[in-house]
Amino acid sequence: MGIMSDSQLQIPTITLNDGTEMPALGFGTWNLEGEDCVRAVRSAIEVGYRHIDTAAIYKNEEAVGRAVREAISAGDVTREELFITSKVWNNEQGDQEVQQAFQKSLKRLEMEFIDCMMIHWPWPQRGLYLESYEALAKIQGLGQVRSIAVANFYPELLREITEATGIAPVLNQVELHPGFSQADLREAHDEMGIVTEAWSPLGRGDLLEHELIRGIAEEVGKTPAQVILRWIVQLGCSVIPKSSSRKRQLENGDIFSFELCDEHMQAITDLDASGGRLYQSPLEFPGEVRS
Ligand SMILES: NC(=O)c1ccc[n+]([C@@H]2O[C@H](COP(=O)([O-])OP(=O)(O)OC[C@H]3O[C@@H](n4cnc5c(N)ncnc54)[C@H](OP(=O)(O)O)[C@@H]3O)[C@@H](O)[C@H]2O)c1
């Protein structure tokens, strides 16, 4: 391992239902492409992130792979210390399609294995989510993916794919932020041993101006982003904020040396009453299948 600088983050891990250890806080890469993505991922690894989230649809797997190779060459990290996740996009659902999509992701990343591969959206109208998840299970059997998971699934489908394959996804990556704490889904995940992973935790930046969040941040001497991310990990979830800036990457990762009191936790969770989902619903996205 490379020499640790004083400013390097220390991020705890969560044990997944297949025994794998995953850093609780990861680095989101949506909206980062090309050189900007290489620079941001390289910086994230330098400051201490070990879990990187990409997807075929982000069109940045090559850039993520390059950043990882550069970090390994520089001696900052080994491949084994990293937890790399990617996702199969909607247009590649189906048995053969998922197996081919996985190989294409592997090739773009230039990696020998991916730590965790997900089905990006269930797309219930299309009806291929089970076949797609079964394809991931087959790939897992071959050893090129360590853990298999889903994103944007809901309890009924989680039970269906788990019963059919005998393999519960290690995690479900879902929209979760102040105003949308996903209490029922988290409870279902807990029953099934599935980790809840929060996407768009900061509401893509919009929630940082929220009055209640700003008030708590001032009270506890942290930034609004740190309060939100701490609330999410303290709920027991994994979280994957994205930032192109090294300073904000460090800020977002520095949430493991303080705790929010019960009152502050509850006050943020209570924002559900006036909040709601901000982005696409998995019941409706991407929608009816066109013939
Ligand atoms: N599975 C899915 O369907 C799905 C859907 C959406 C997202 N995701 C994943 O989840 C990750 C995170 O979600 P997201 O990227 O949509 O949104 P996000 O992490 O909630 O917010 C990112 C935005 O907030 C800004 N930001 C980050 N940290 C900040 C800080 N400390 N102070 C001020 N501004 C800050 C960033 O700007 P700067 O870059 O300028 O710092 C960026 O504009 C994605 O990158 C992706 O990996 C998955």
The ligand as a Tripos MOL2 file, in Angstrom:
@<TRIPOS>MOLECULE
LIG
   48    52     1     0     0
SMALL
NO_CHARGES

@<TRIPOS>ATOM
      1 N1        -28.5250    3.5610   -9.6940 N.am      1 LIG1
      2 C1        -29.0540    4.6760  -10.1650 C.2       1 LIG1
      3 O1        -30.1090    4.6460  -10.8320 O.2       1 LIG1
      4 C2        -28.3650    5.9680   -9.9070 C.ar      1 LIG1
      5 C3        -29.0170    7.1830  -10.2010 C.ar      1 LIG1
      6 C4        -28.3520    8.3630   -9.9350 C.ar      1 LIG1
      7 C5        -27.0870    8.3530   -9.3600 C.ar      1 LIG1
      8 N2        -26.4510    7.1510   -9.1080 N.ar      1 LIG1
      9 C6        -25.0930    7.1020   -8.4950 C.3       1 LIG1
     10 O2        -25.1030    7.8830   -7.3130 O.3       1 LIG1
     11 C7        -24.0550    8.8280   -7.3660 C.3       1 LIG1
     12 C8        -24.4010   10.0650   -6.5690 C.3       1 LIG1
     13 O3        -25.5520   10.7060   -7.0620 O.3       1 LIG1
     14 P1        -25.5290   12.0520   -7.9430 P.3       1 LIG1
     15 O4        -24.2170   12.1800   -8.6120 O.co2     1 LIG1
     16 O5        -26.7540   12.0070   -8.7760 O.co2     1 LIG1
     17 O6        -25.7520   13.2310   -6.9090 O.3       1 LIG1
     18 P2        -25.1600   13.6570   -5.4790 P.3       1 LIG1
     19 O7        -23.9980   12.8400   -5.0980 O.co2     1 LIG1
     20 O8        -26.3420   13.7610   -4.5740 O.co2     1 LIG1
     21 O9        -24.7000   15.1540   -5.7700 O.3       1 LIG1
     22 C9        -23.6490   15.4650   -6.6330 C.3       1 LIG1
     23 C10       -23.6760   16.9780   -6.8370 C.3       1 LIG1
     24 O10       -23.4660   17.6490   -5.5980 O.3       1 LIG1
     25 C11       -22.3030   18.4570   -5.6510 C.3       1 LIG1
     26 N3        -21.5760   18.2520   -4.3860 N.ar      1 LIG1
     27 C12       -21.0160   17.0940   -3.9590 C.ar      1 LIG1
     28 N4        -20.4710   17.2550   -2.7430 N.ar      1 LIG1
     29 C13       -20.6740   18.5390   -2.3940 C.ar      1 LIG1
     30 C14       -20.3330   19.3010   -1.2550 C.ar      1 LIG1
     31 N5        -19.6860   18.7530   -0.2410 N.pl3     1 LIG1
     32 N6        -20.7060   20.6200   -1.2310 N.ar      1 LIG1
     33 C15       -21.3610   21.1760   -2.2710 C.ar      1 LIG1
     34 N7        -21.7260   20.4980   -3.3790 N.ar      1 LIG1
     35 C16       -21.3850   19.1850   -3.4430 C.ar      1 LIG1
     36 C17       -21.5020   17.9840   -6.8550 C.3       1 LIG1
     37 O11       -20.8110   19.0500   -7.4410 O.3       1 LIG1
     38 P3        -19.2020   18.9730   -7.6680 P.3       1 LIG1
     39 O12       -18.9290   17.7770   -8.5190 O.co2     1 LIG1
     40 O13       -18.9170   20.2740   -8.3520 O.co2     1 LIG1
     41 O14       -18.5910   18.8920   -6.2940 O.co2     1 LIG1
     42 C18       -22.5930   17.4470   -7.7740 C.3       1 LIG1
     43 O15       -23.1360   18.5100   -8.5330 O.3       1 LIG1
     44 C19       -23.9000    9.0760   -8.8820 C.3       1 LIG1
     45 O16       -22.7100    9.7670   -9.1970 O.3       1 LIG1
     46 C20       -23.9910    7.6750   -9.3940 C.3       1 LIG1
     47 O17       -22.7640    6.9860   -9.1900 O.3       1 LIG1
     48 C21       -27.1020    5.9650   -9.3550 C.ar      1 LIG1
@<TRIPOS>BOND
     1     1     2 1
     2     2     3 2
     3     2     4 1
     4     4     5 ar
     5     4    48 ar
     6     5     6 ar
     7     6     7 ar
     8     7     8 ar
     9     8     9 1
    10     8    48 ar
    11     9    10 1
    12     9    46 1
    13    10    11 1
    14    11    12 1
    15    11    44 1
    16    12    13 1
    17    13    14 1
    18    14    15 2
    19    14    16 1
    20    14    17 1
    21    17    18 1
    22    18    19 2
    23    18    20 1
    24    18    21 1
    25    21    22 1
    26    22    23 1
    27    23    24 1
    28    23    42 1
    29    24    25 1
    30    25    26 1
    31    25    36 1
    32    26    27 ar
    33    26    35 ar
    34    27    28 ar
    35    28    29 ar
    36    29    30 ar
    37    29    35 ar
    38    30    31 1
    39    30    32 ar
    40    32    33 ar
    41    33    34 ar
    42    34    35 ar
    43    36    37 1
    44    36    42 1
    45    37    38 1
    46    38    39 2
    47    38    40 1
    48    38    41 1
    49    42    43 1
    50    44    45 1
    51    44    46 1
    52    46    47 1
@<TRIPOS>SUBSTRUCTURE
     1 LIG1         1 GROUP 0 **** ****
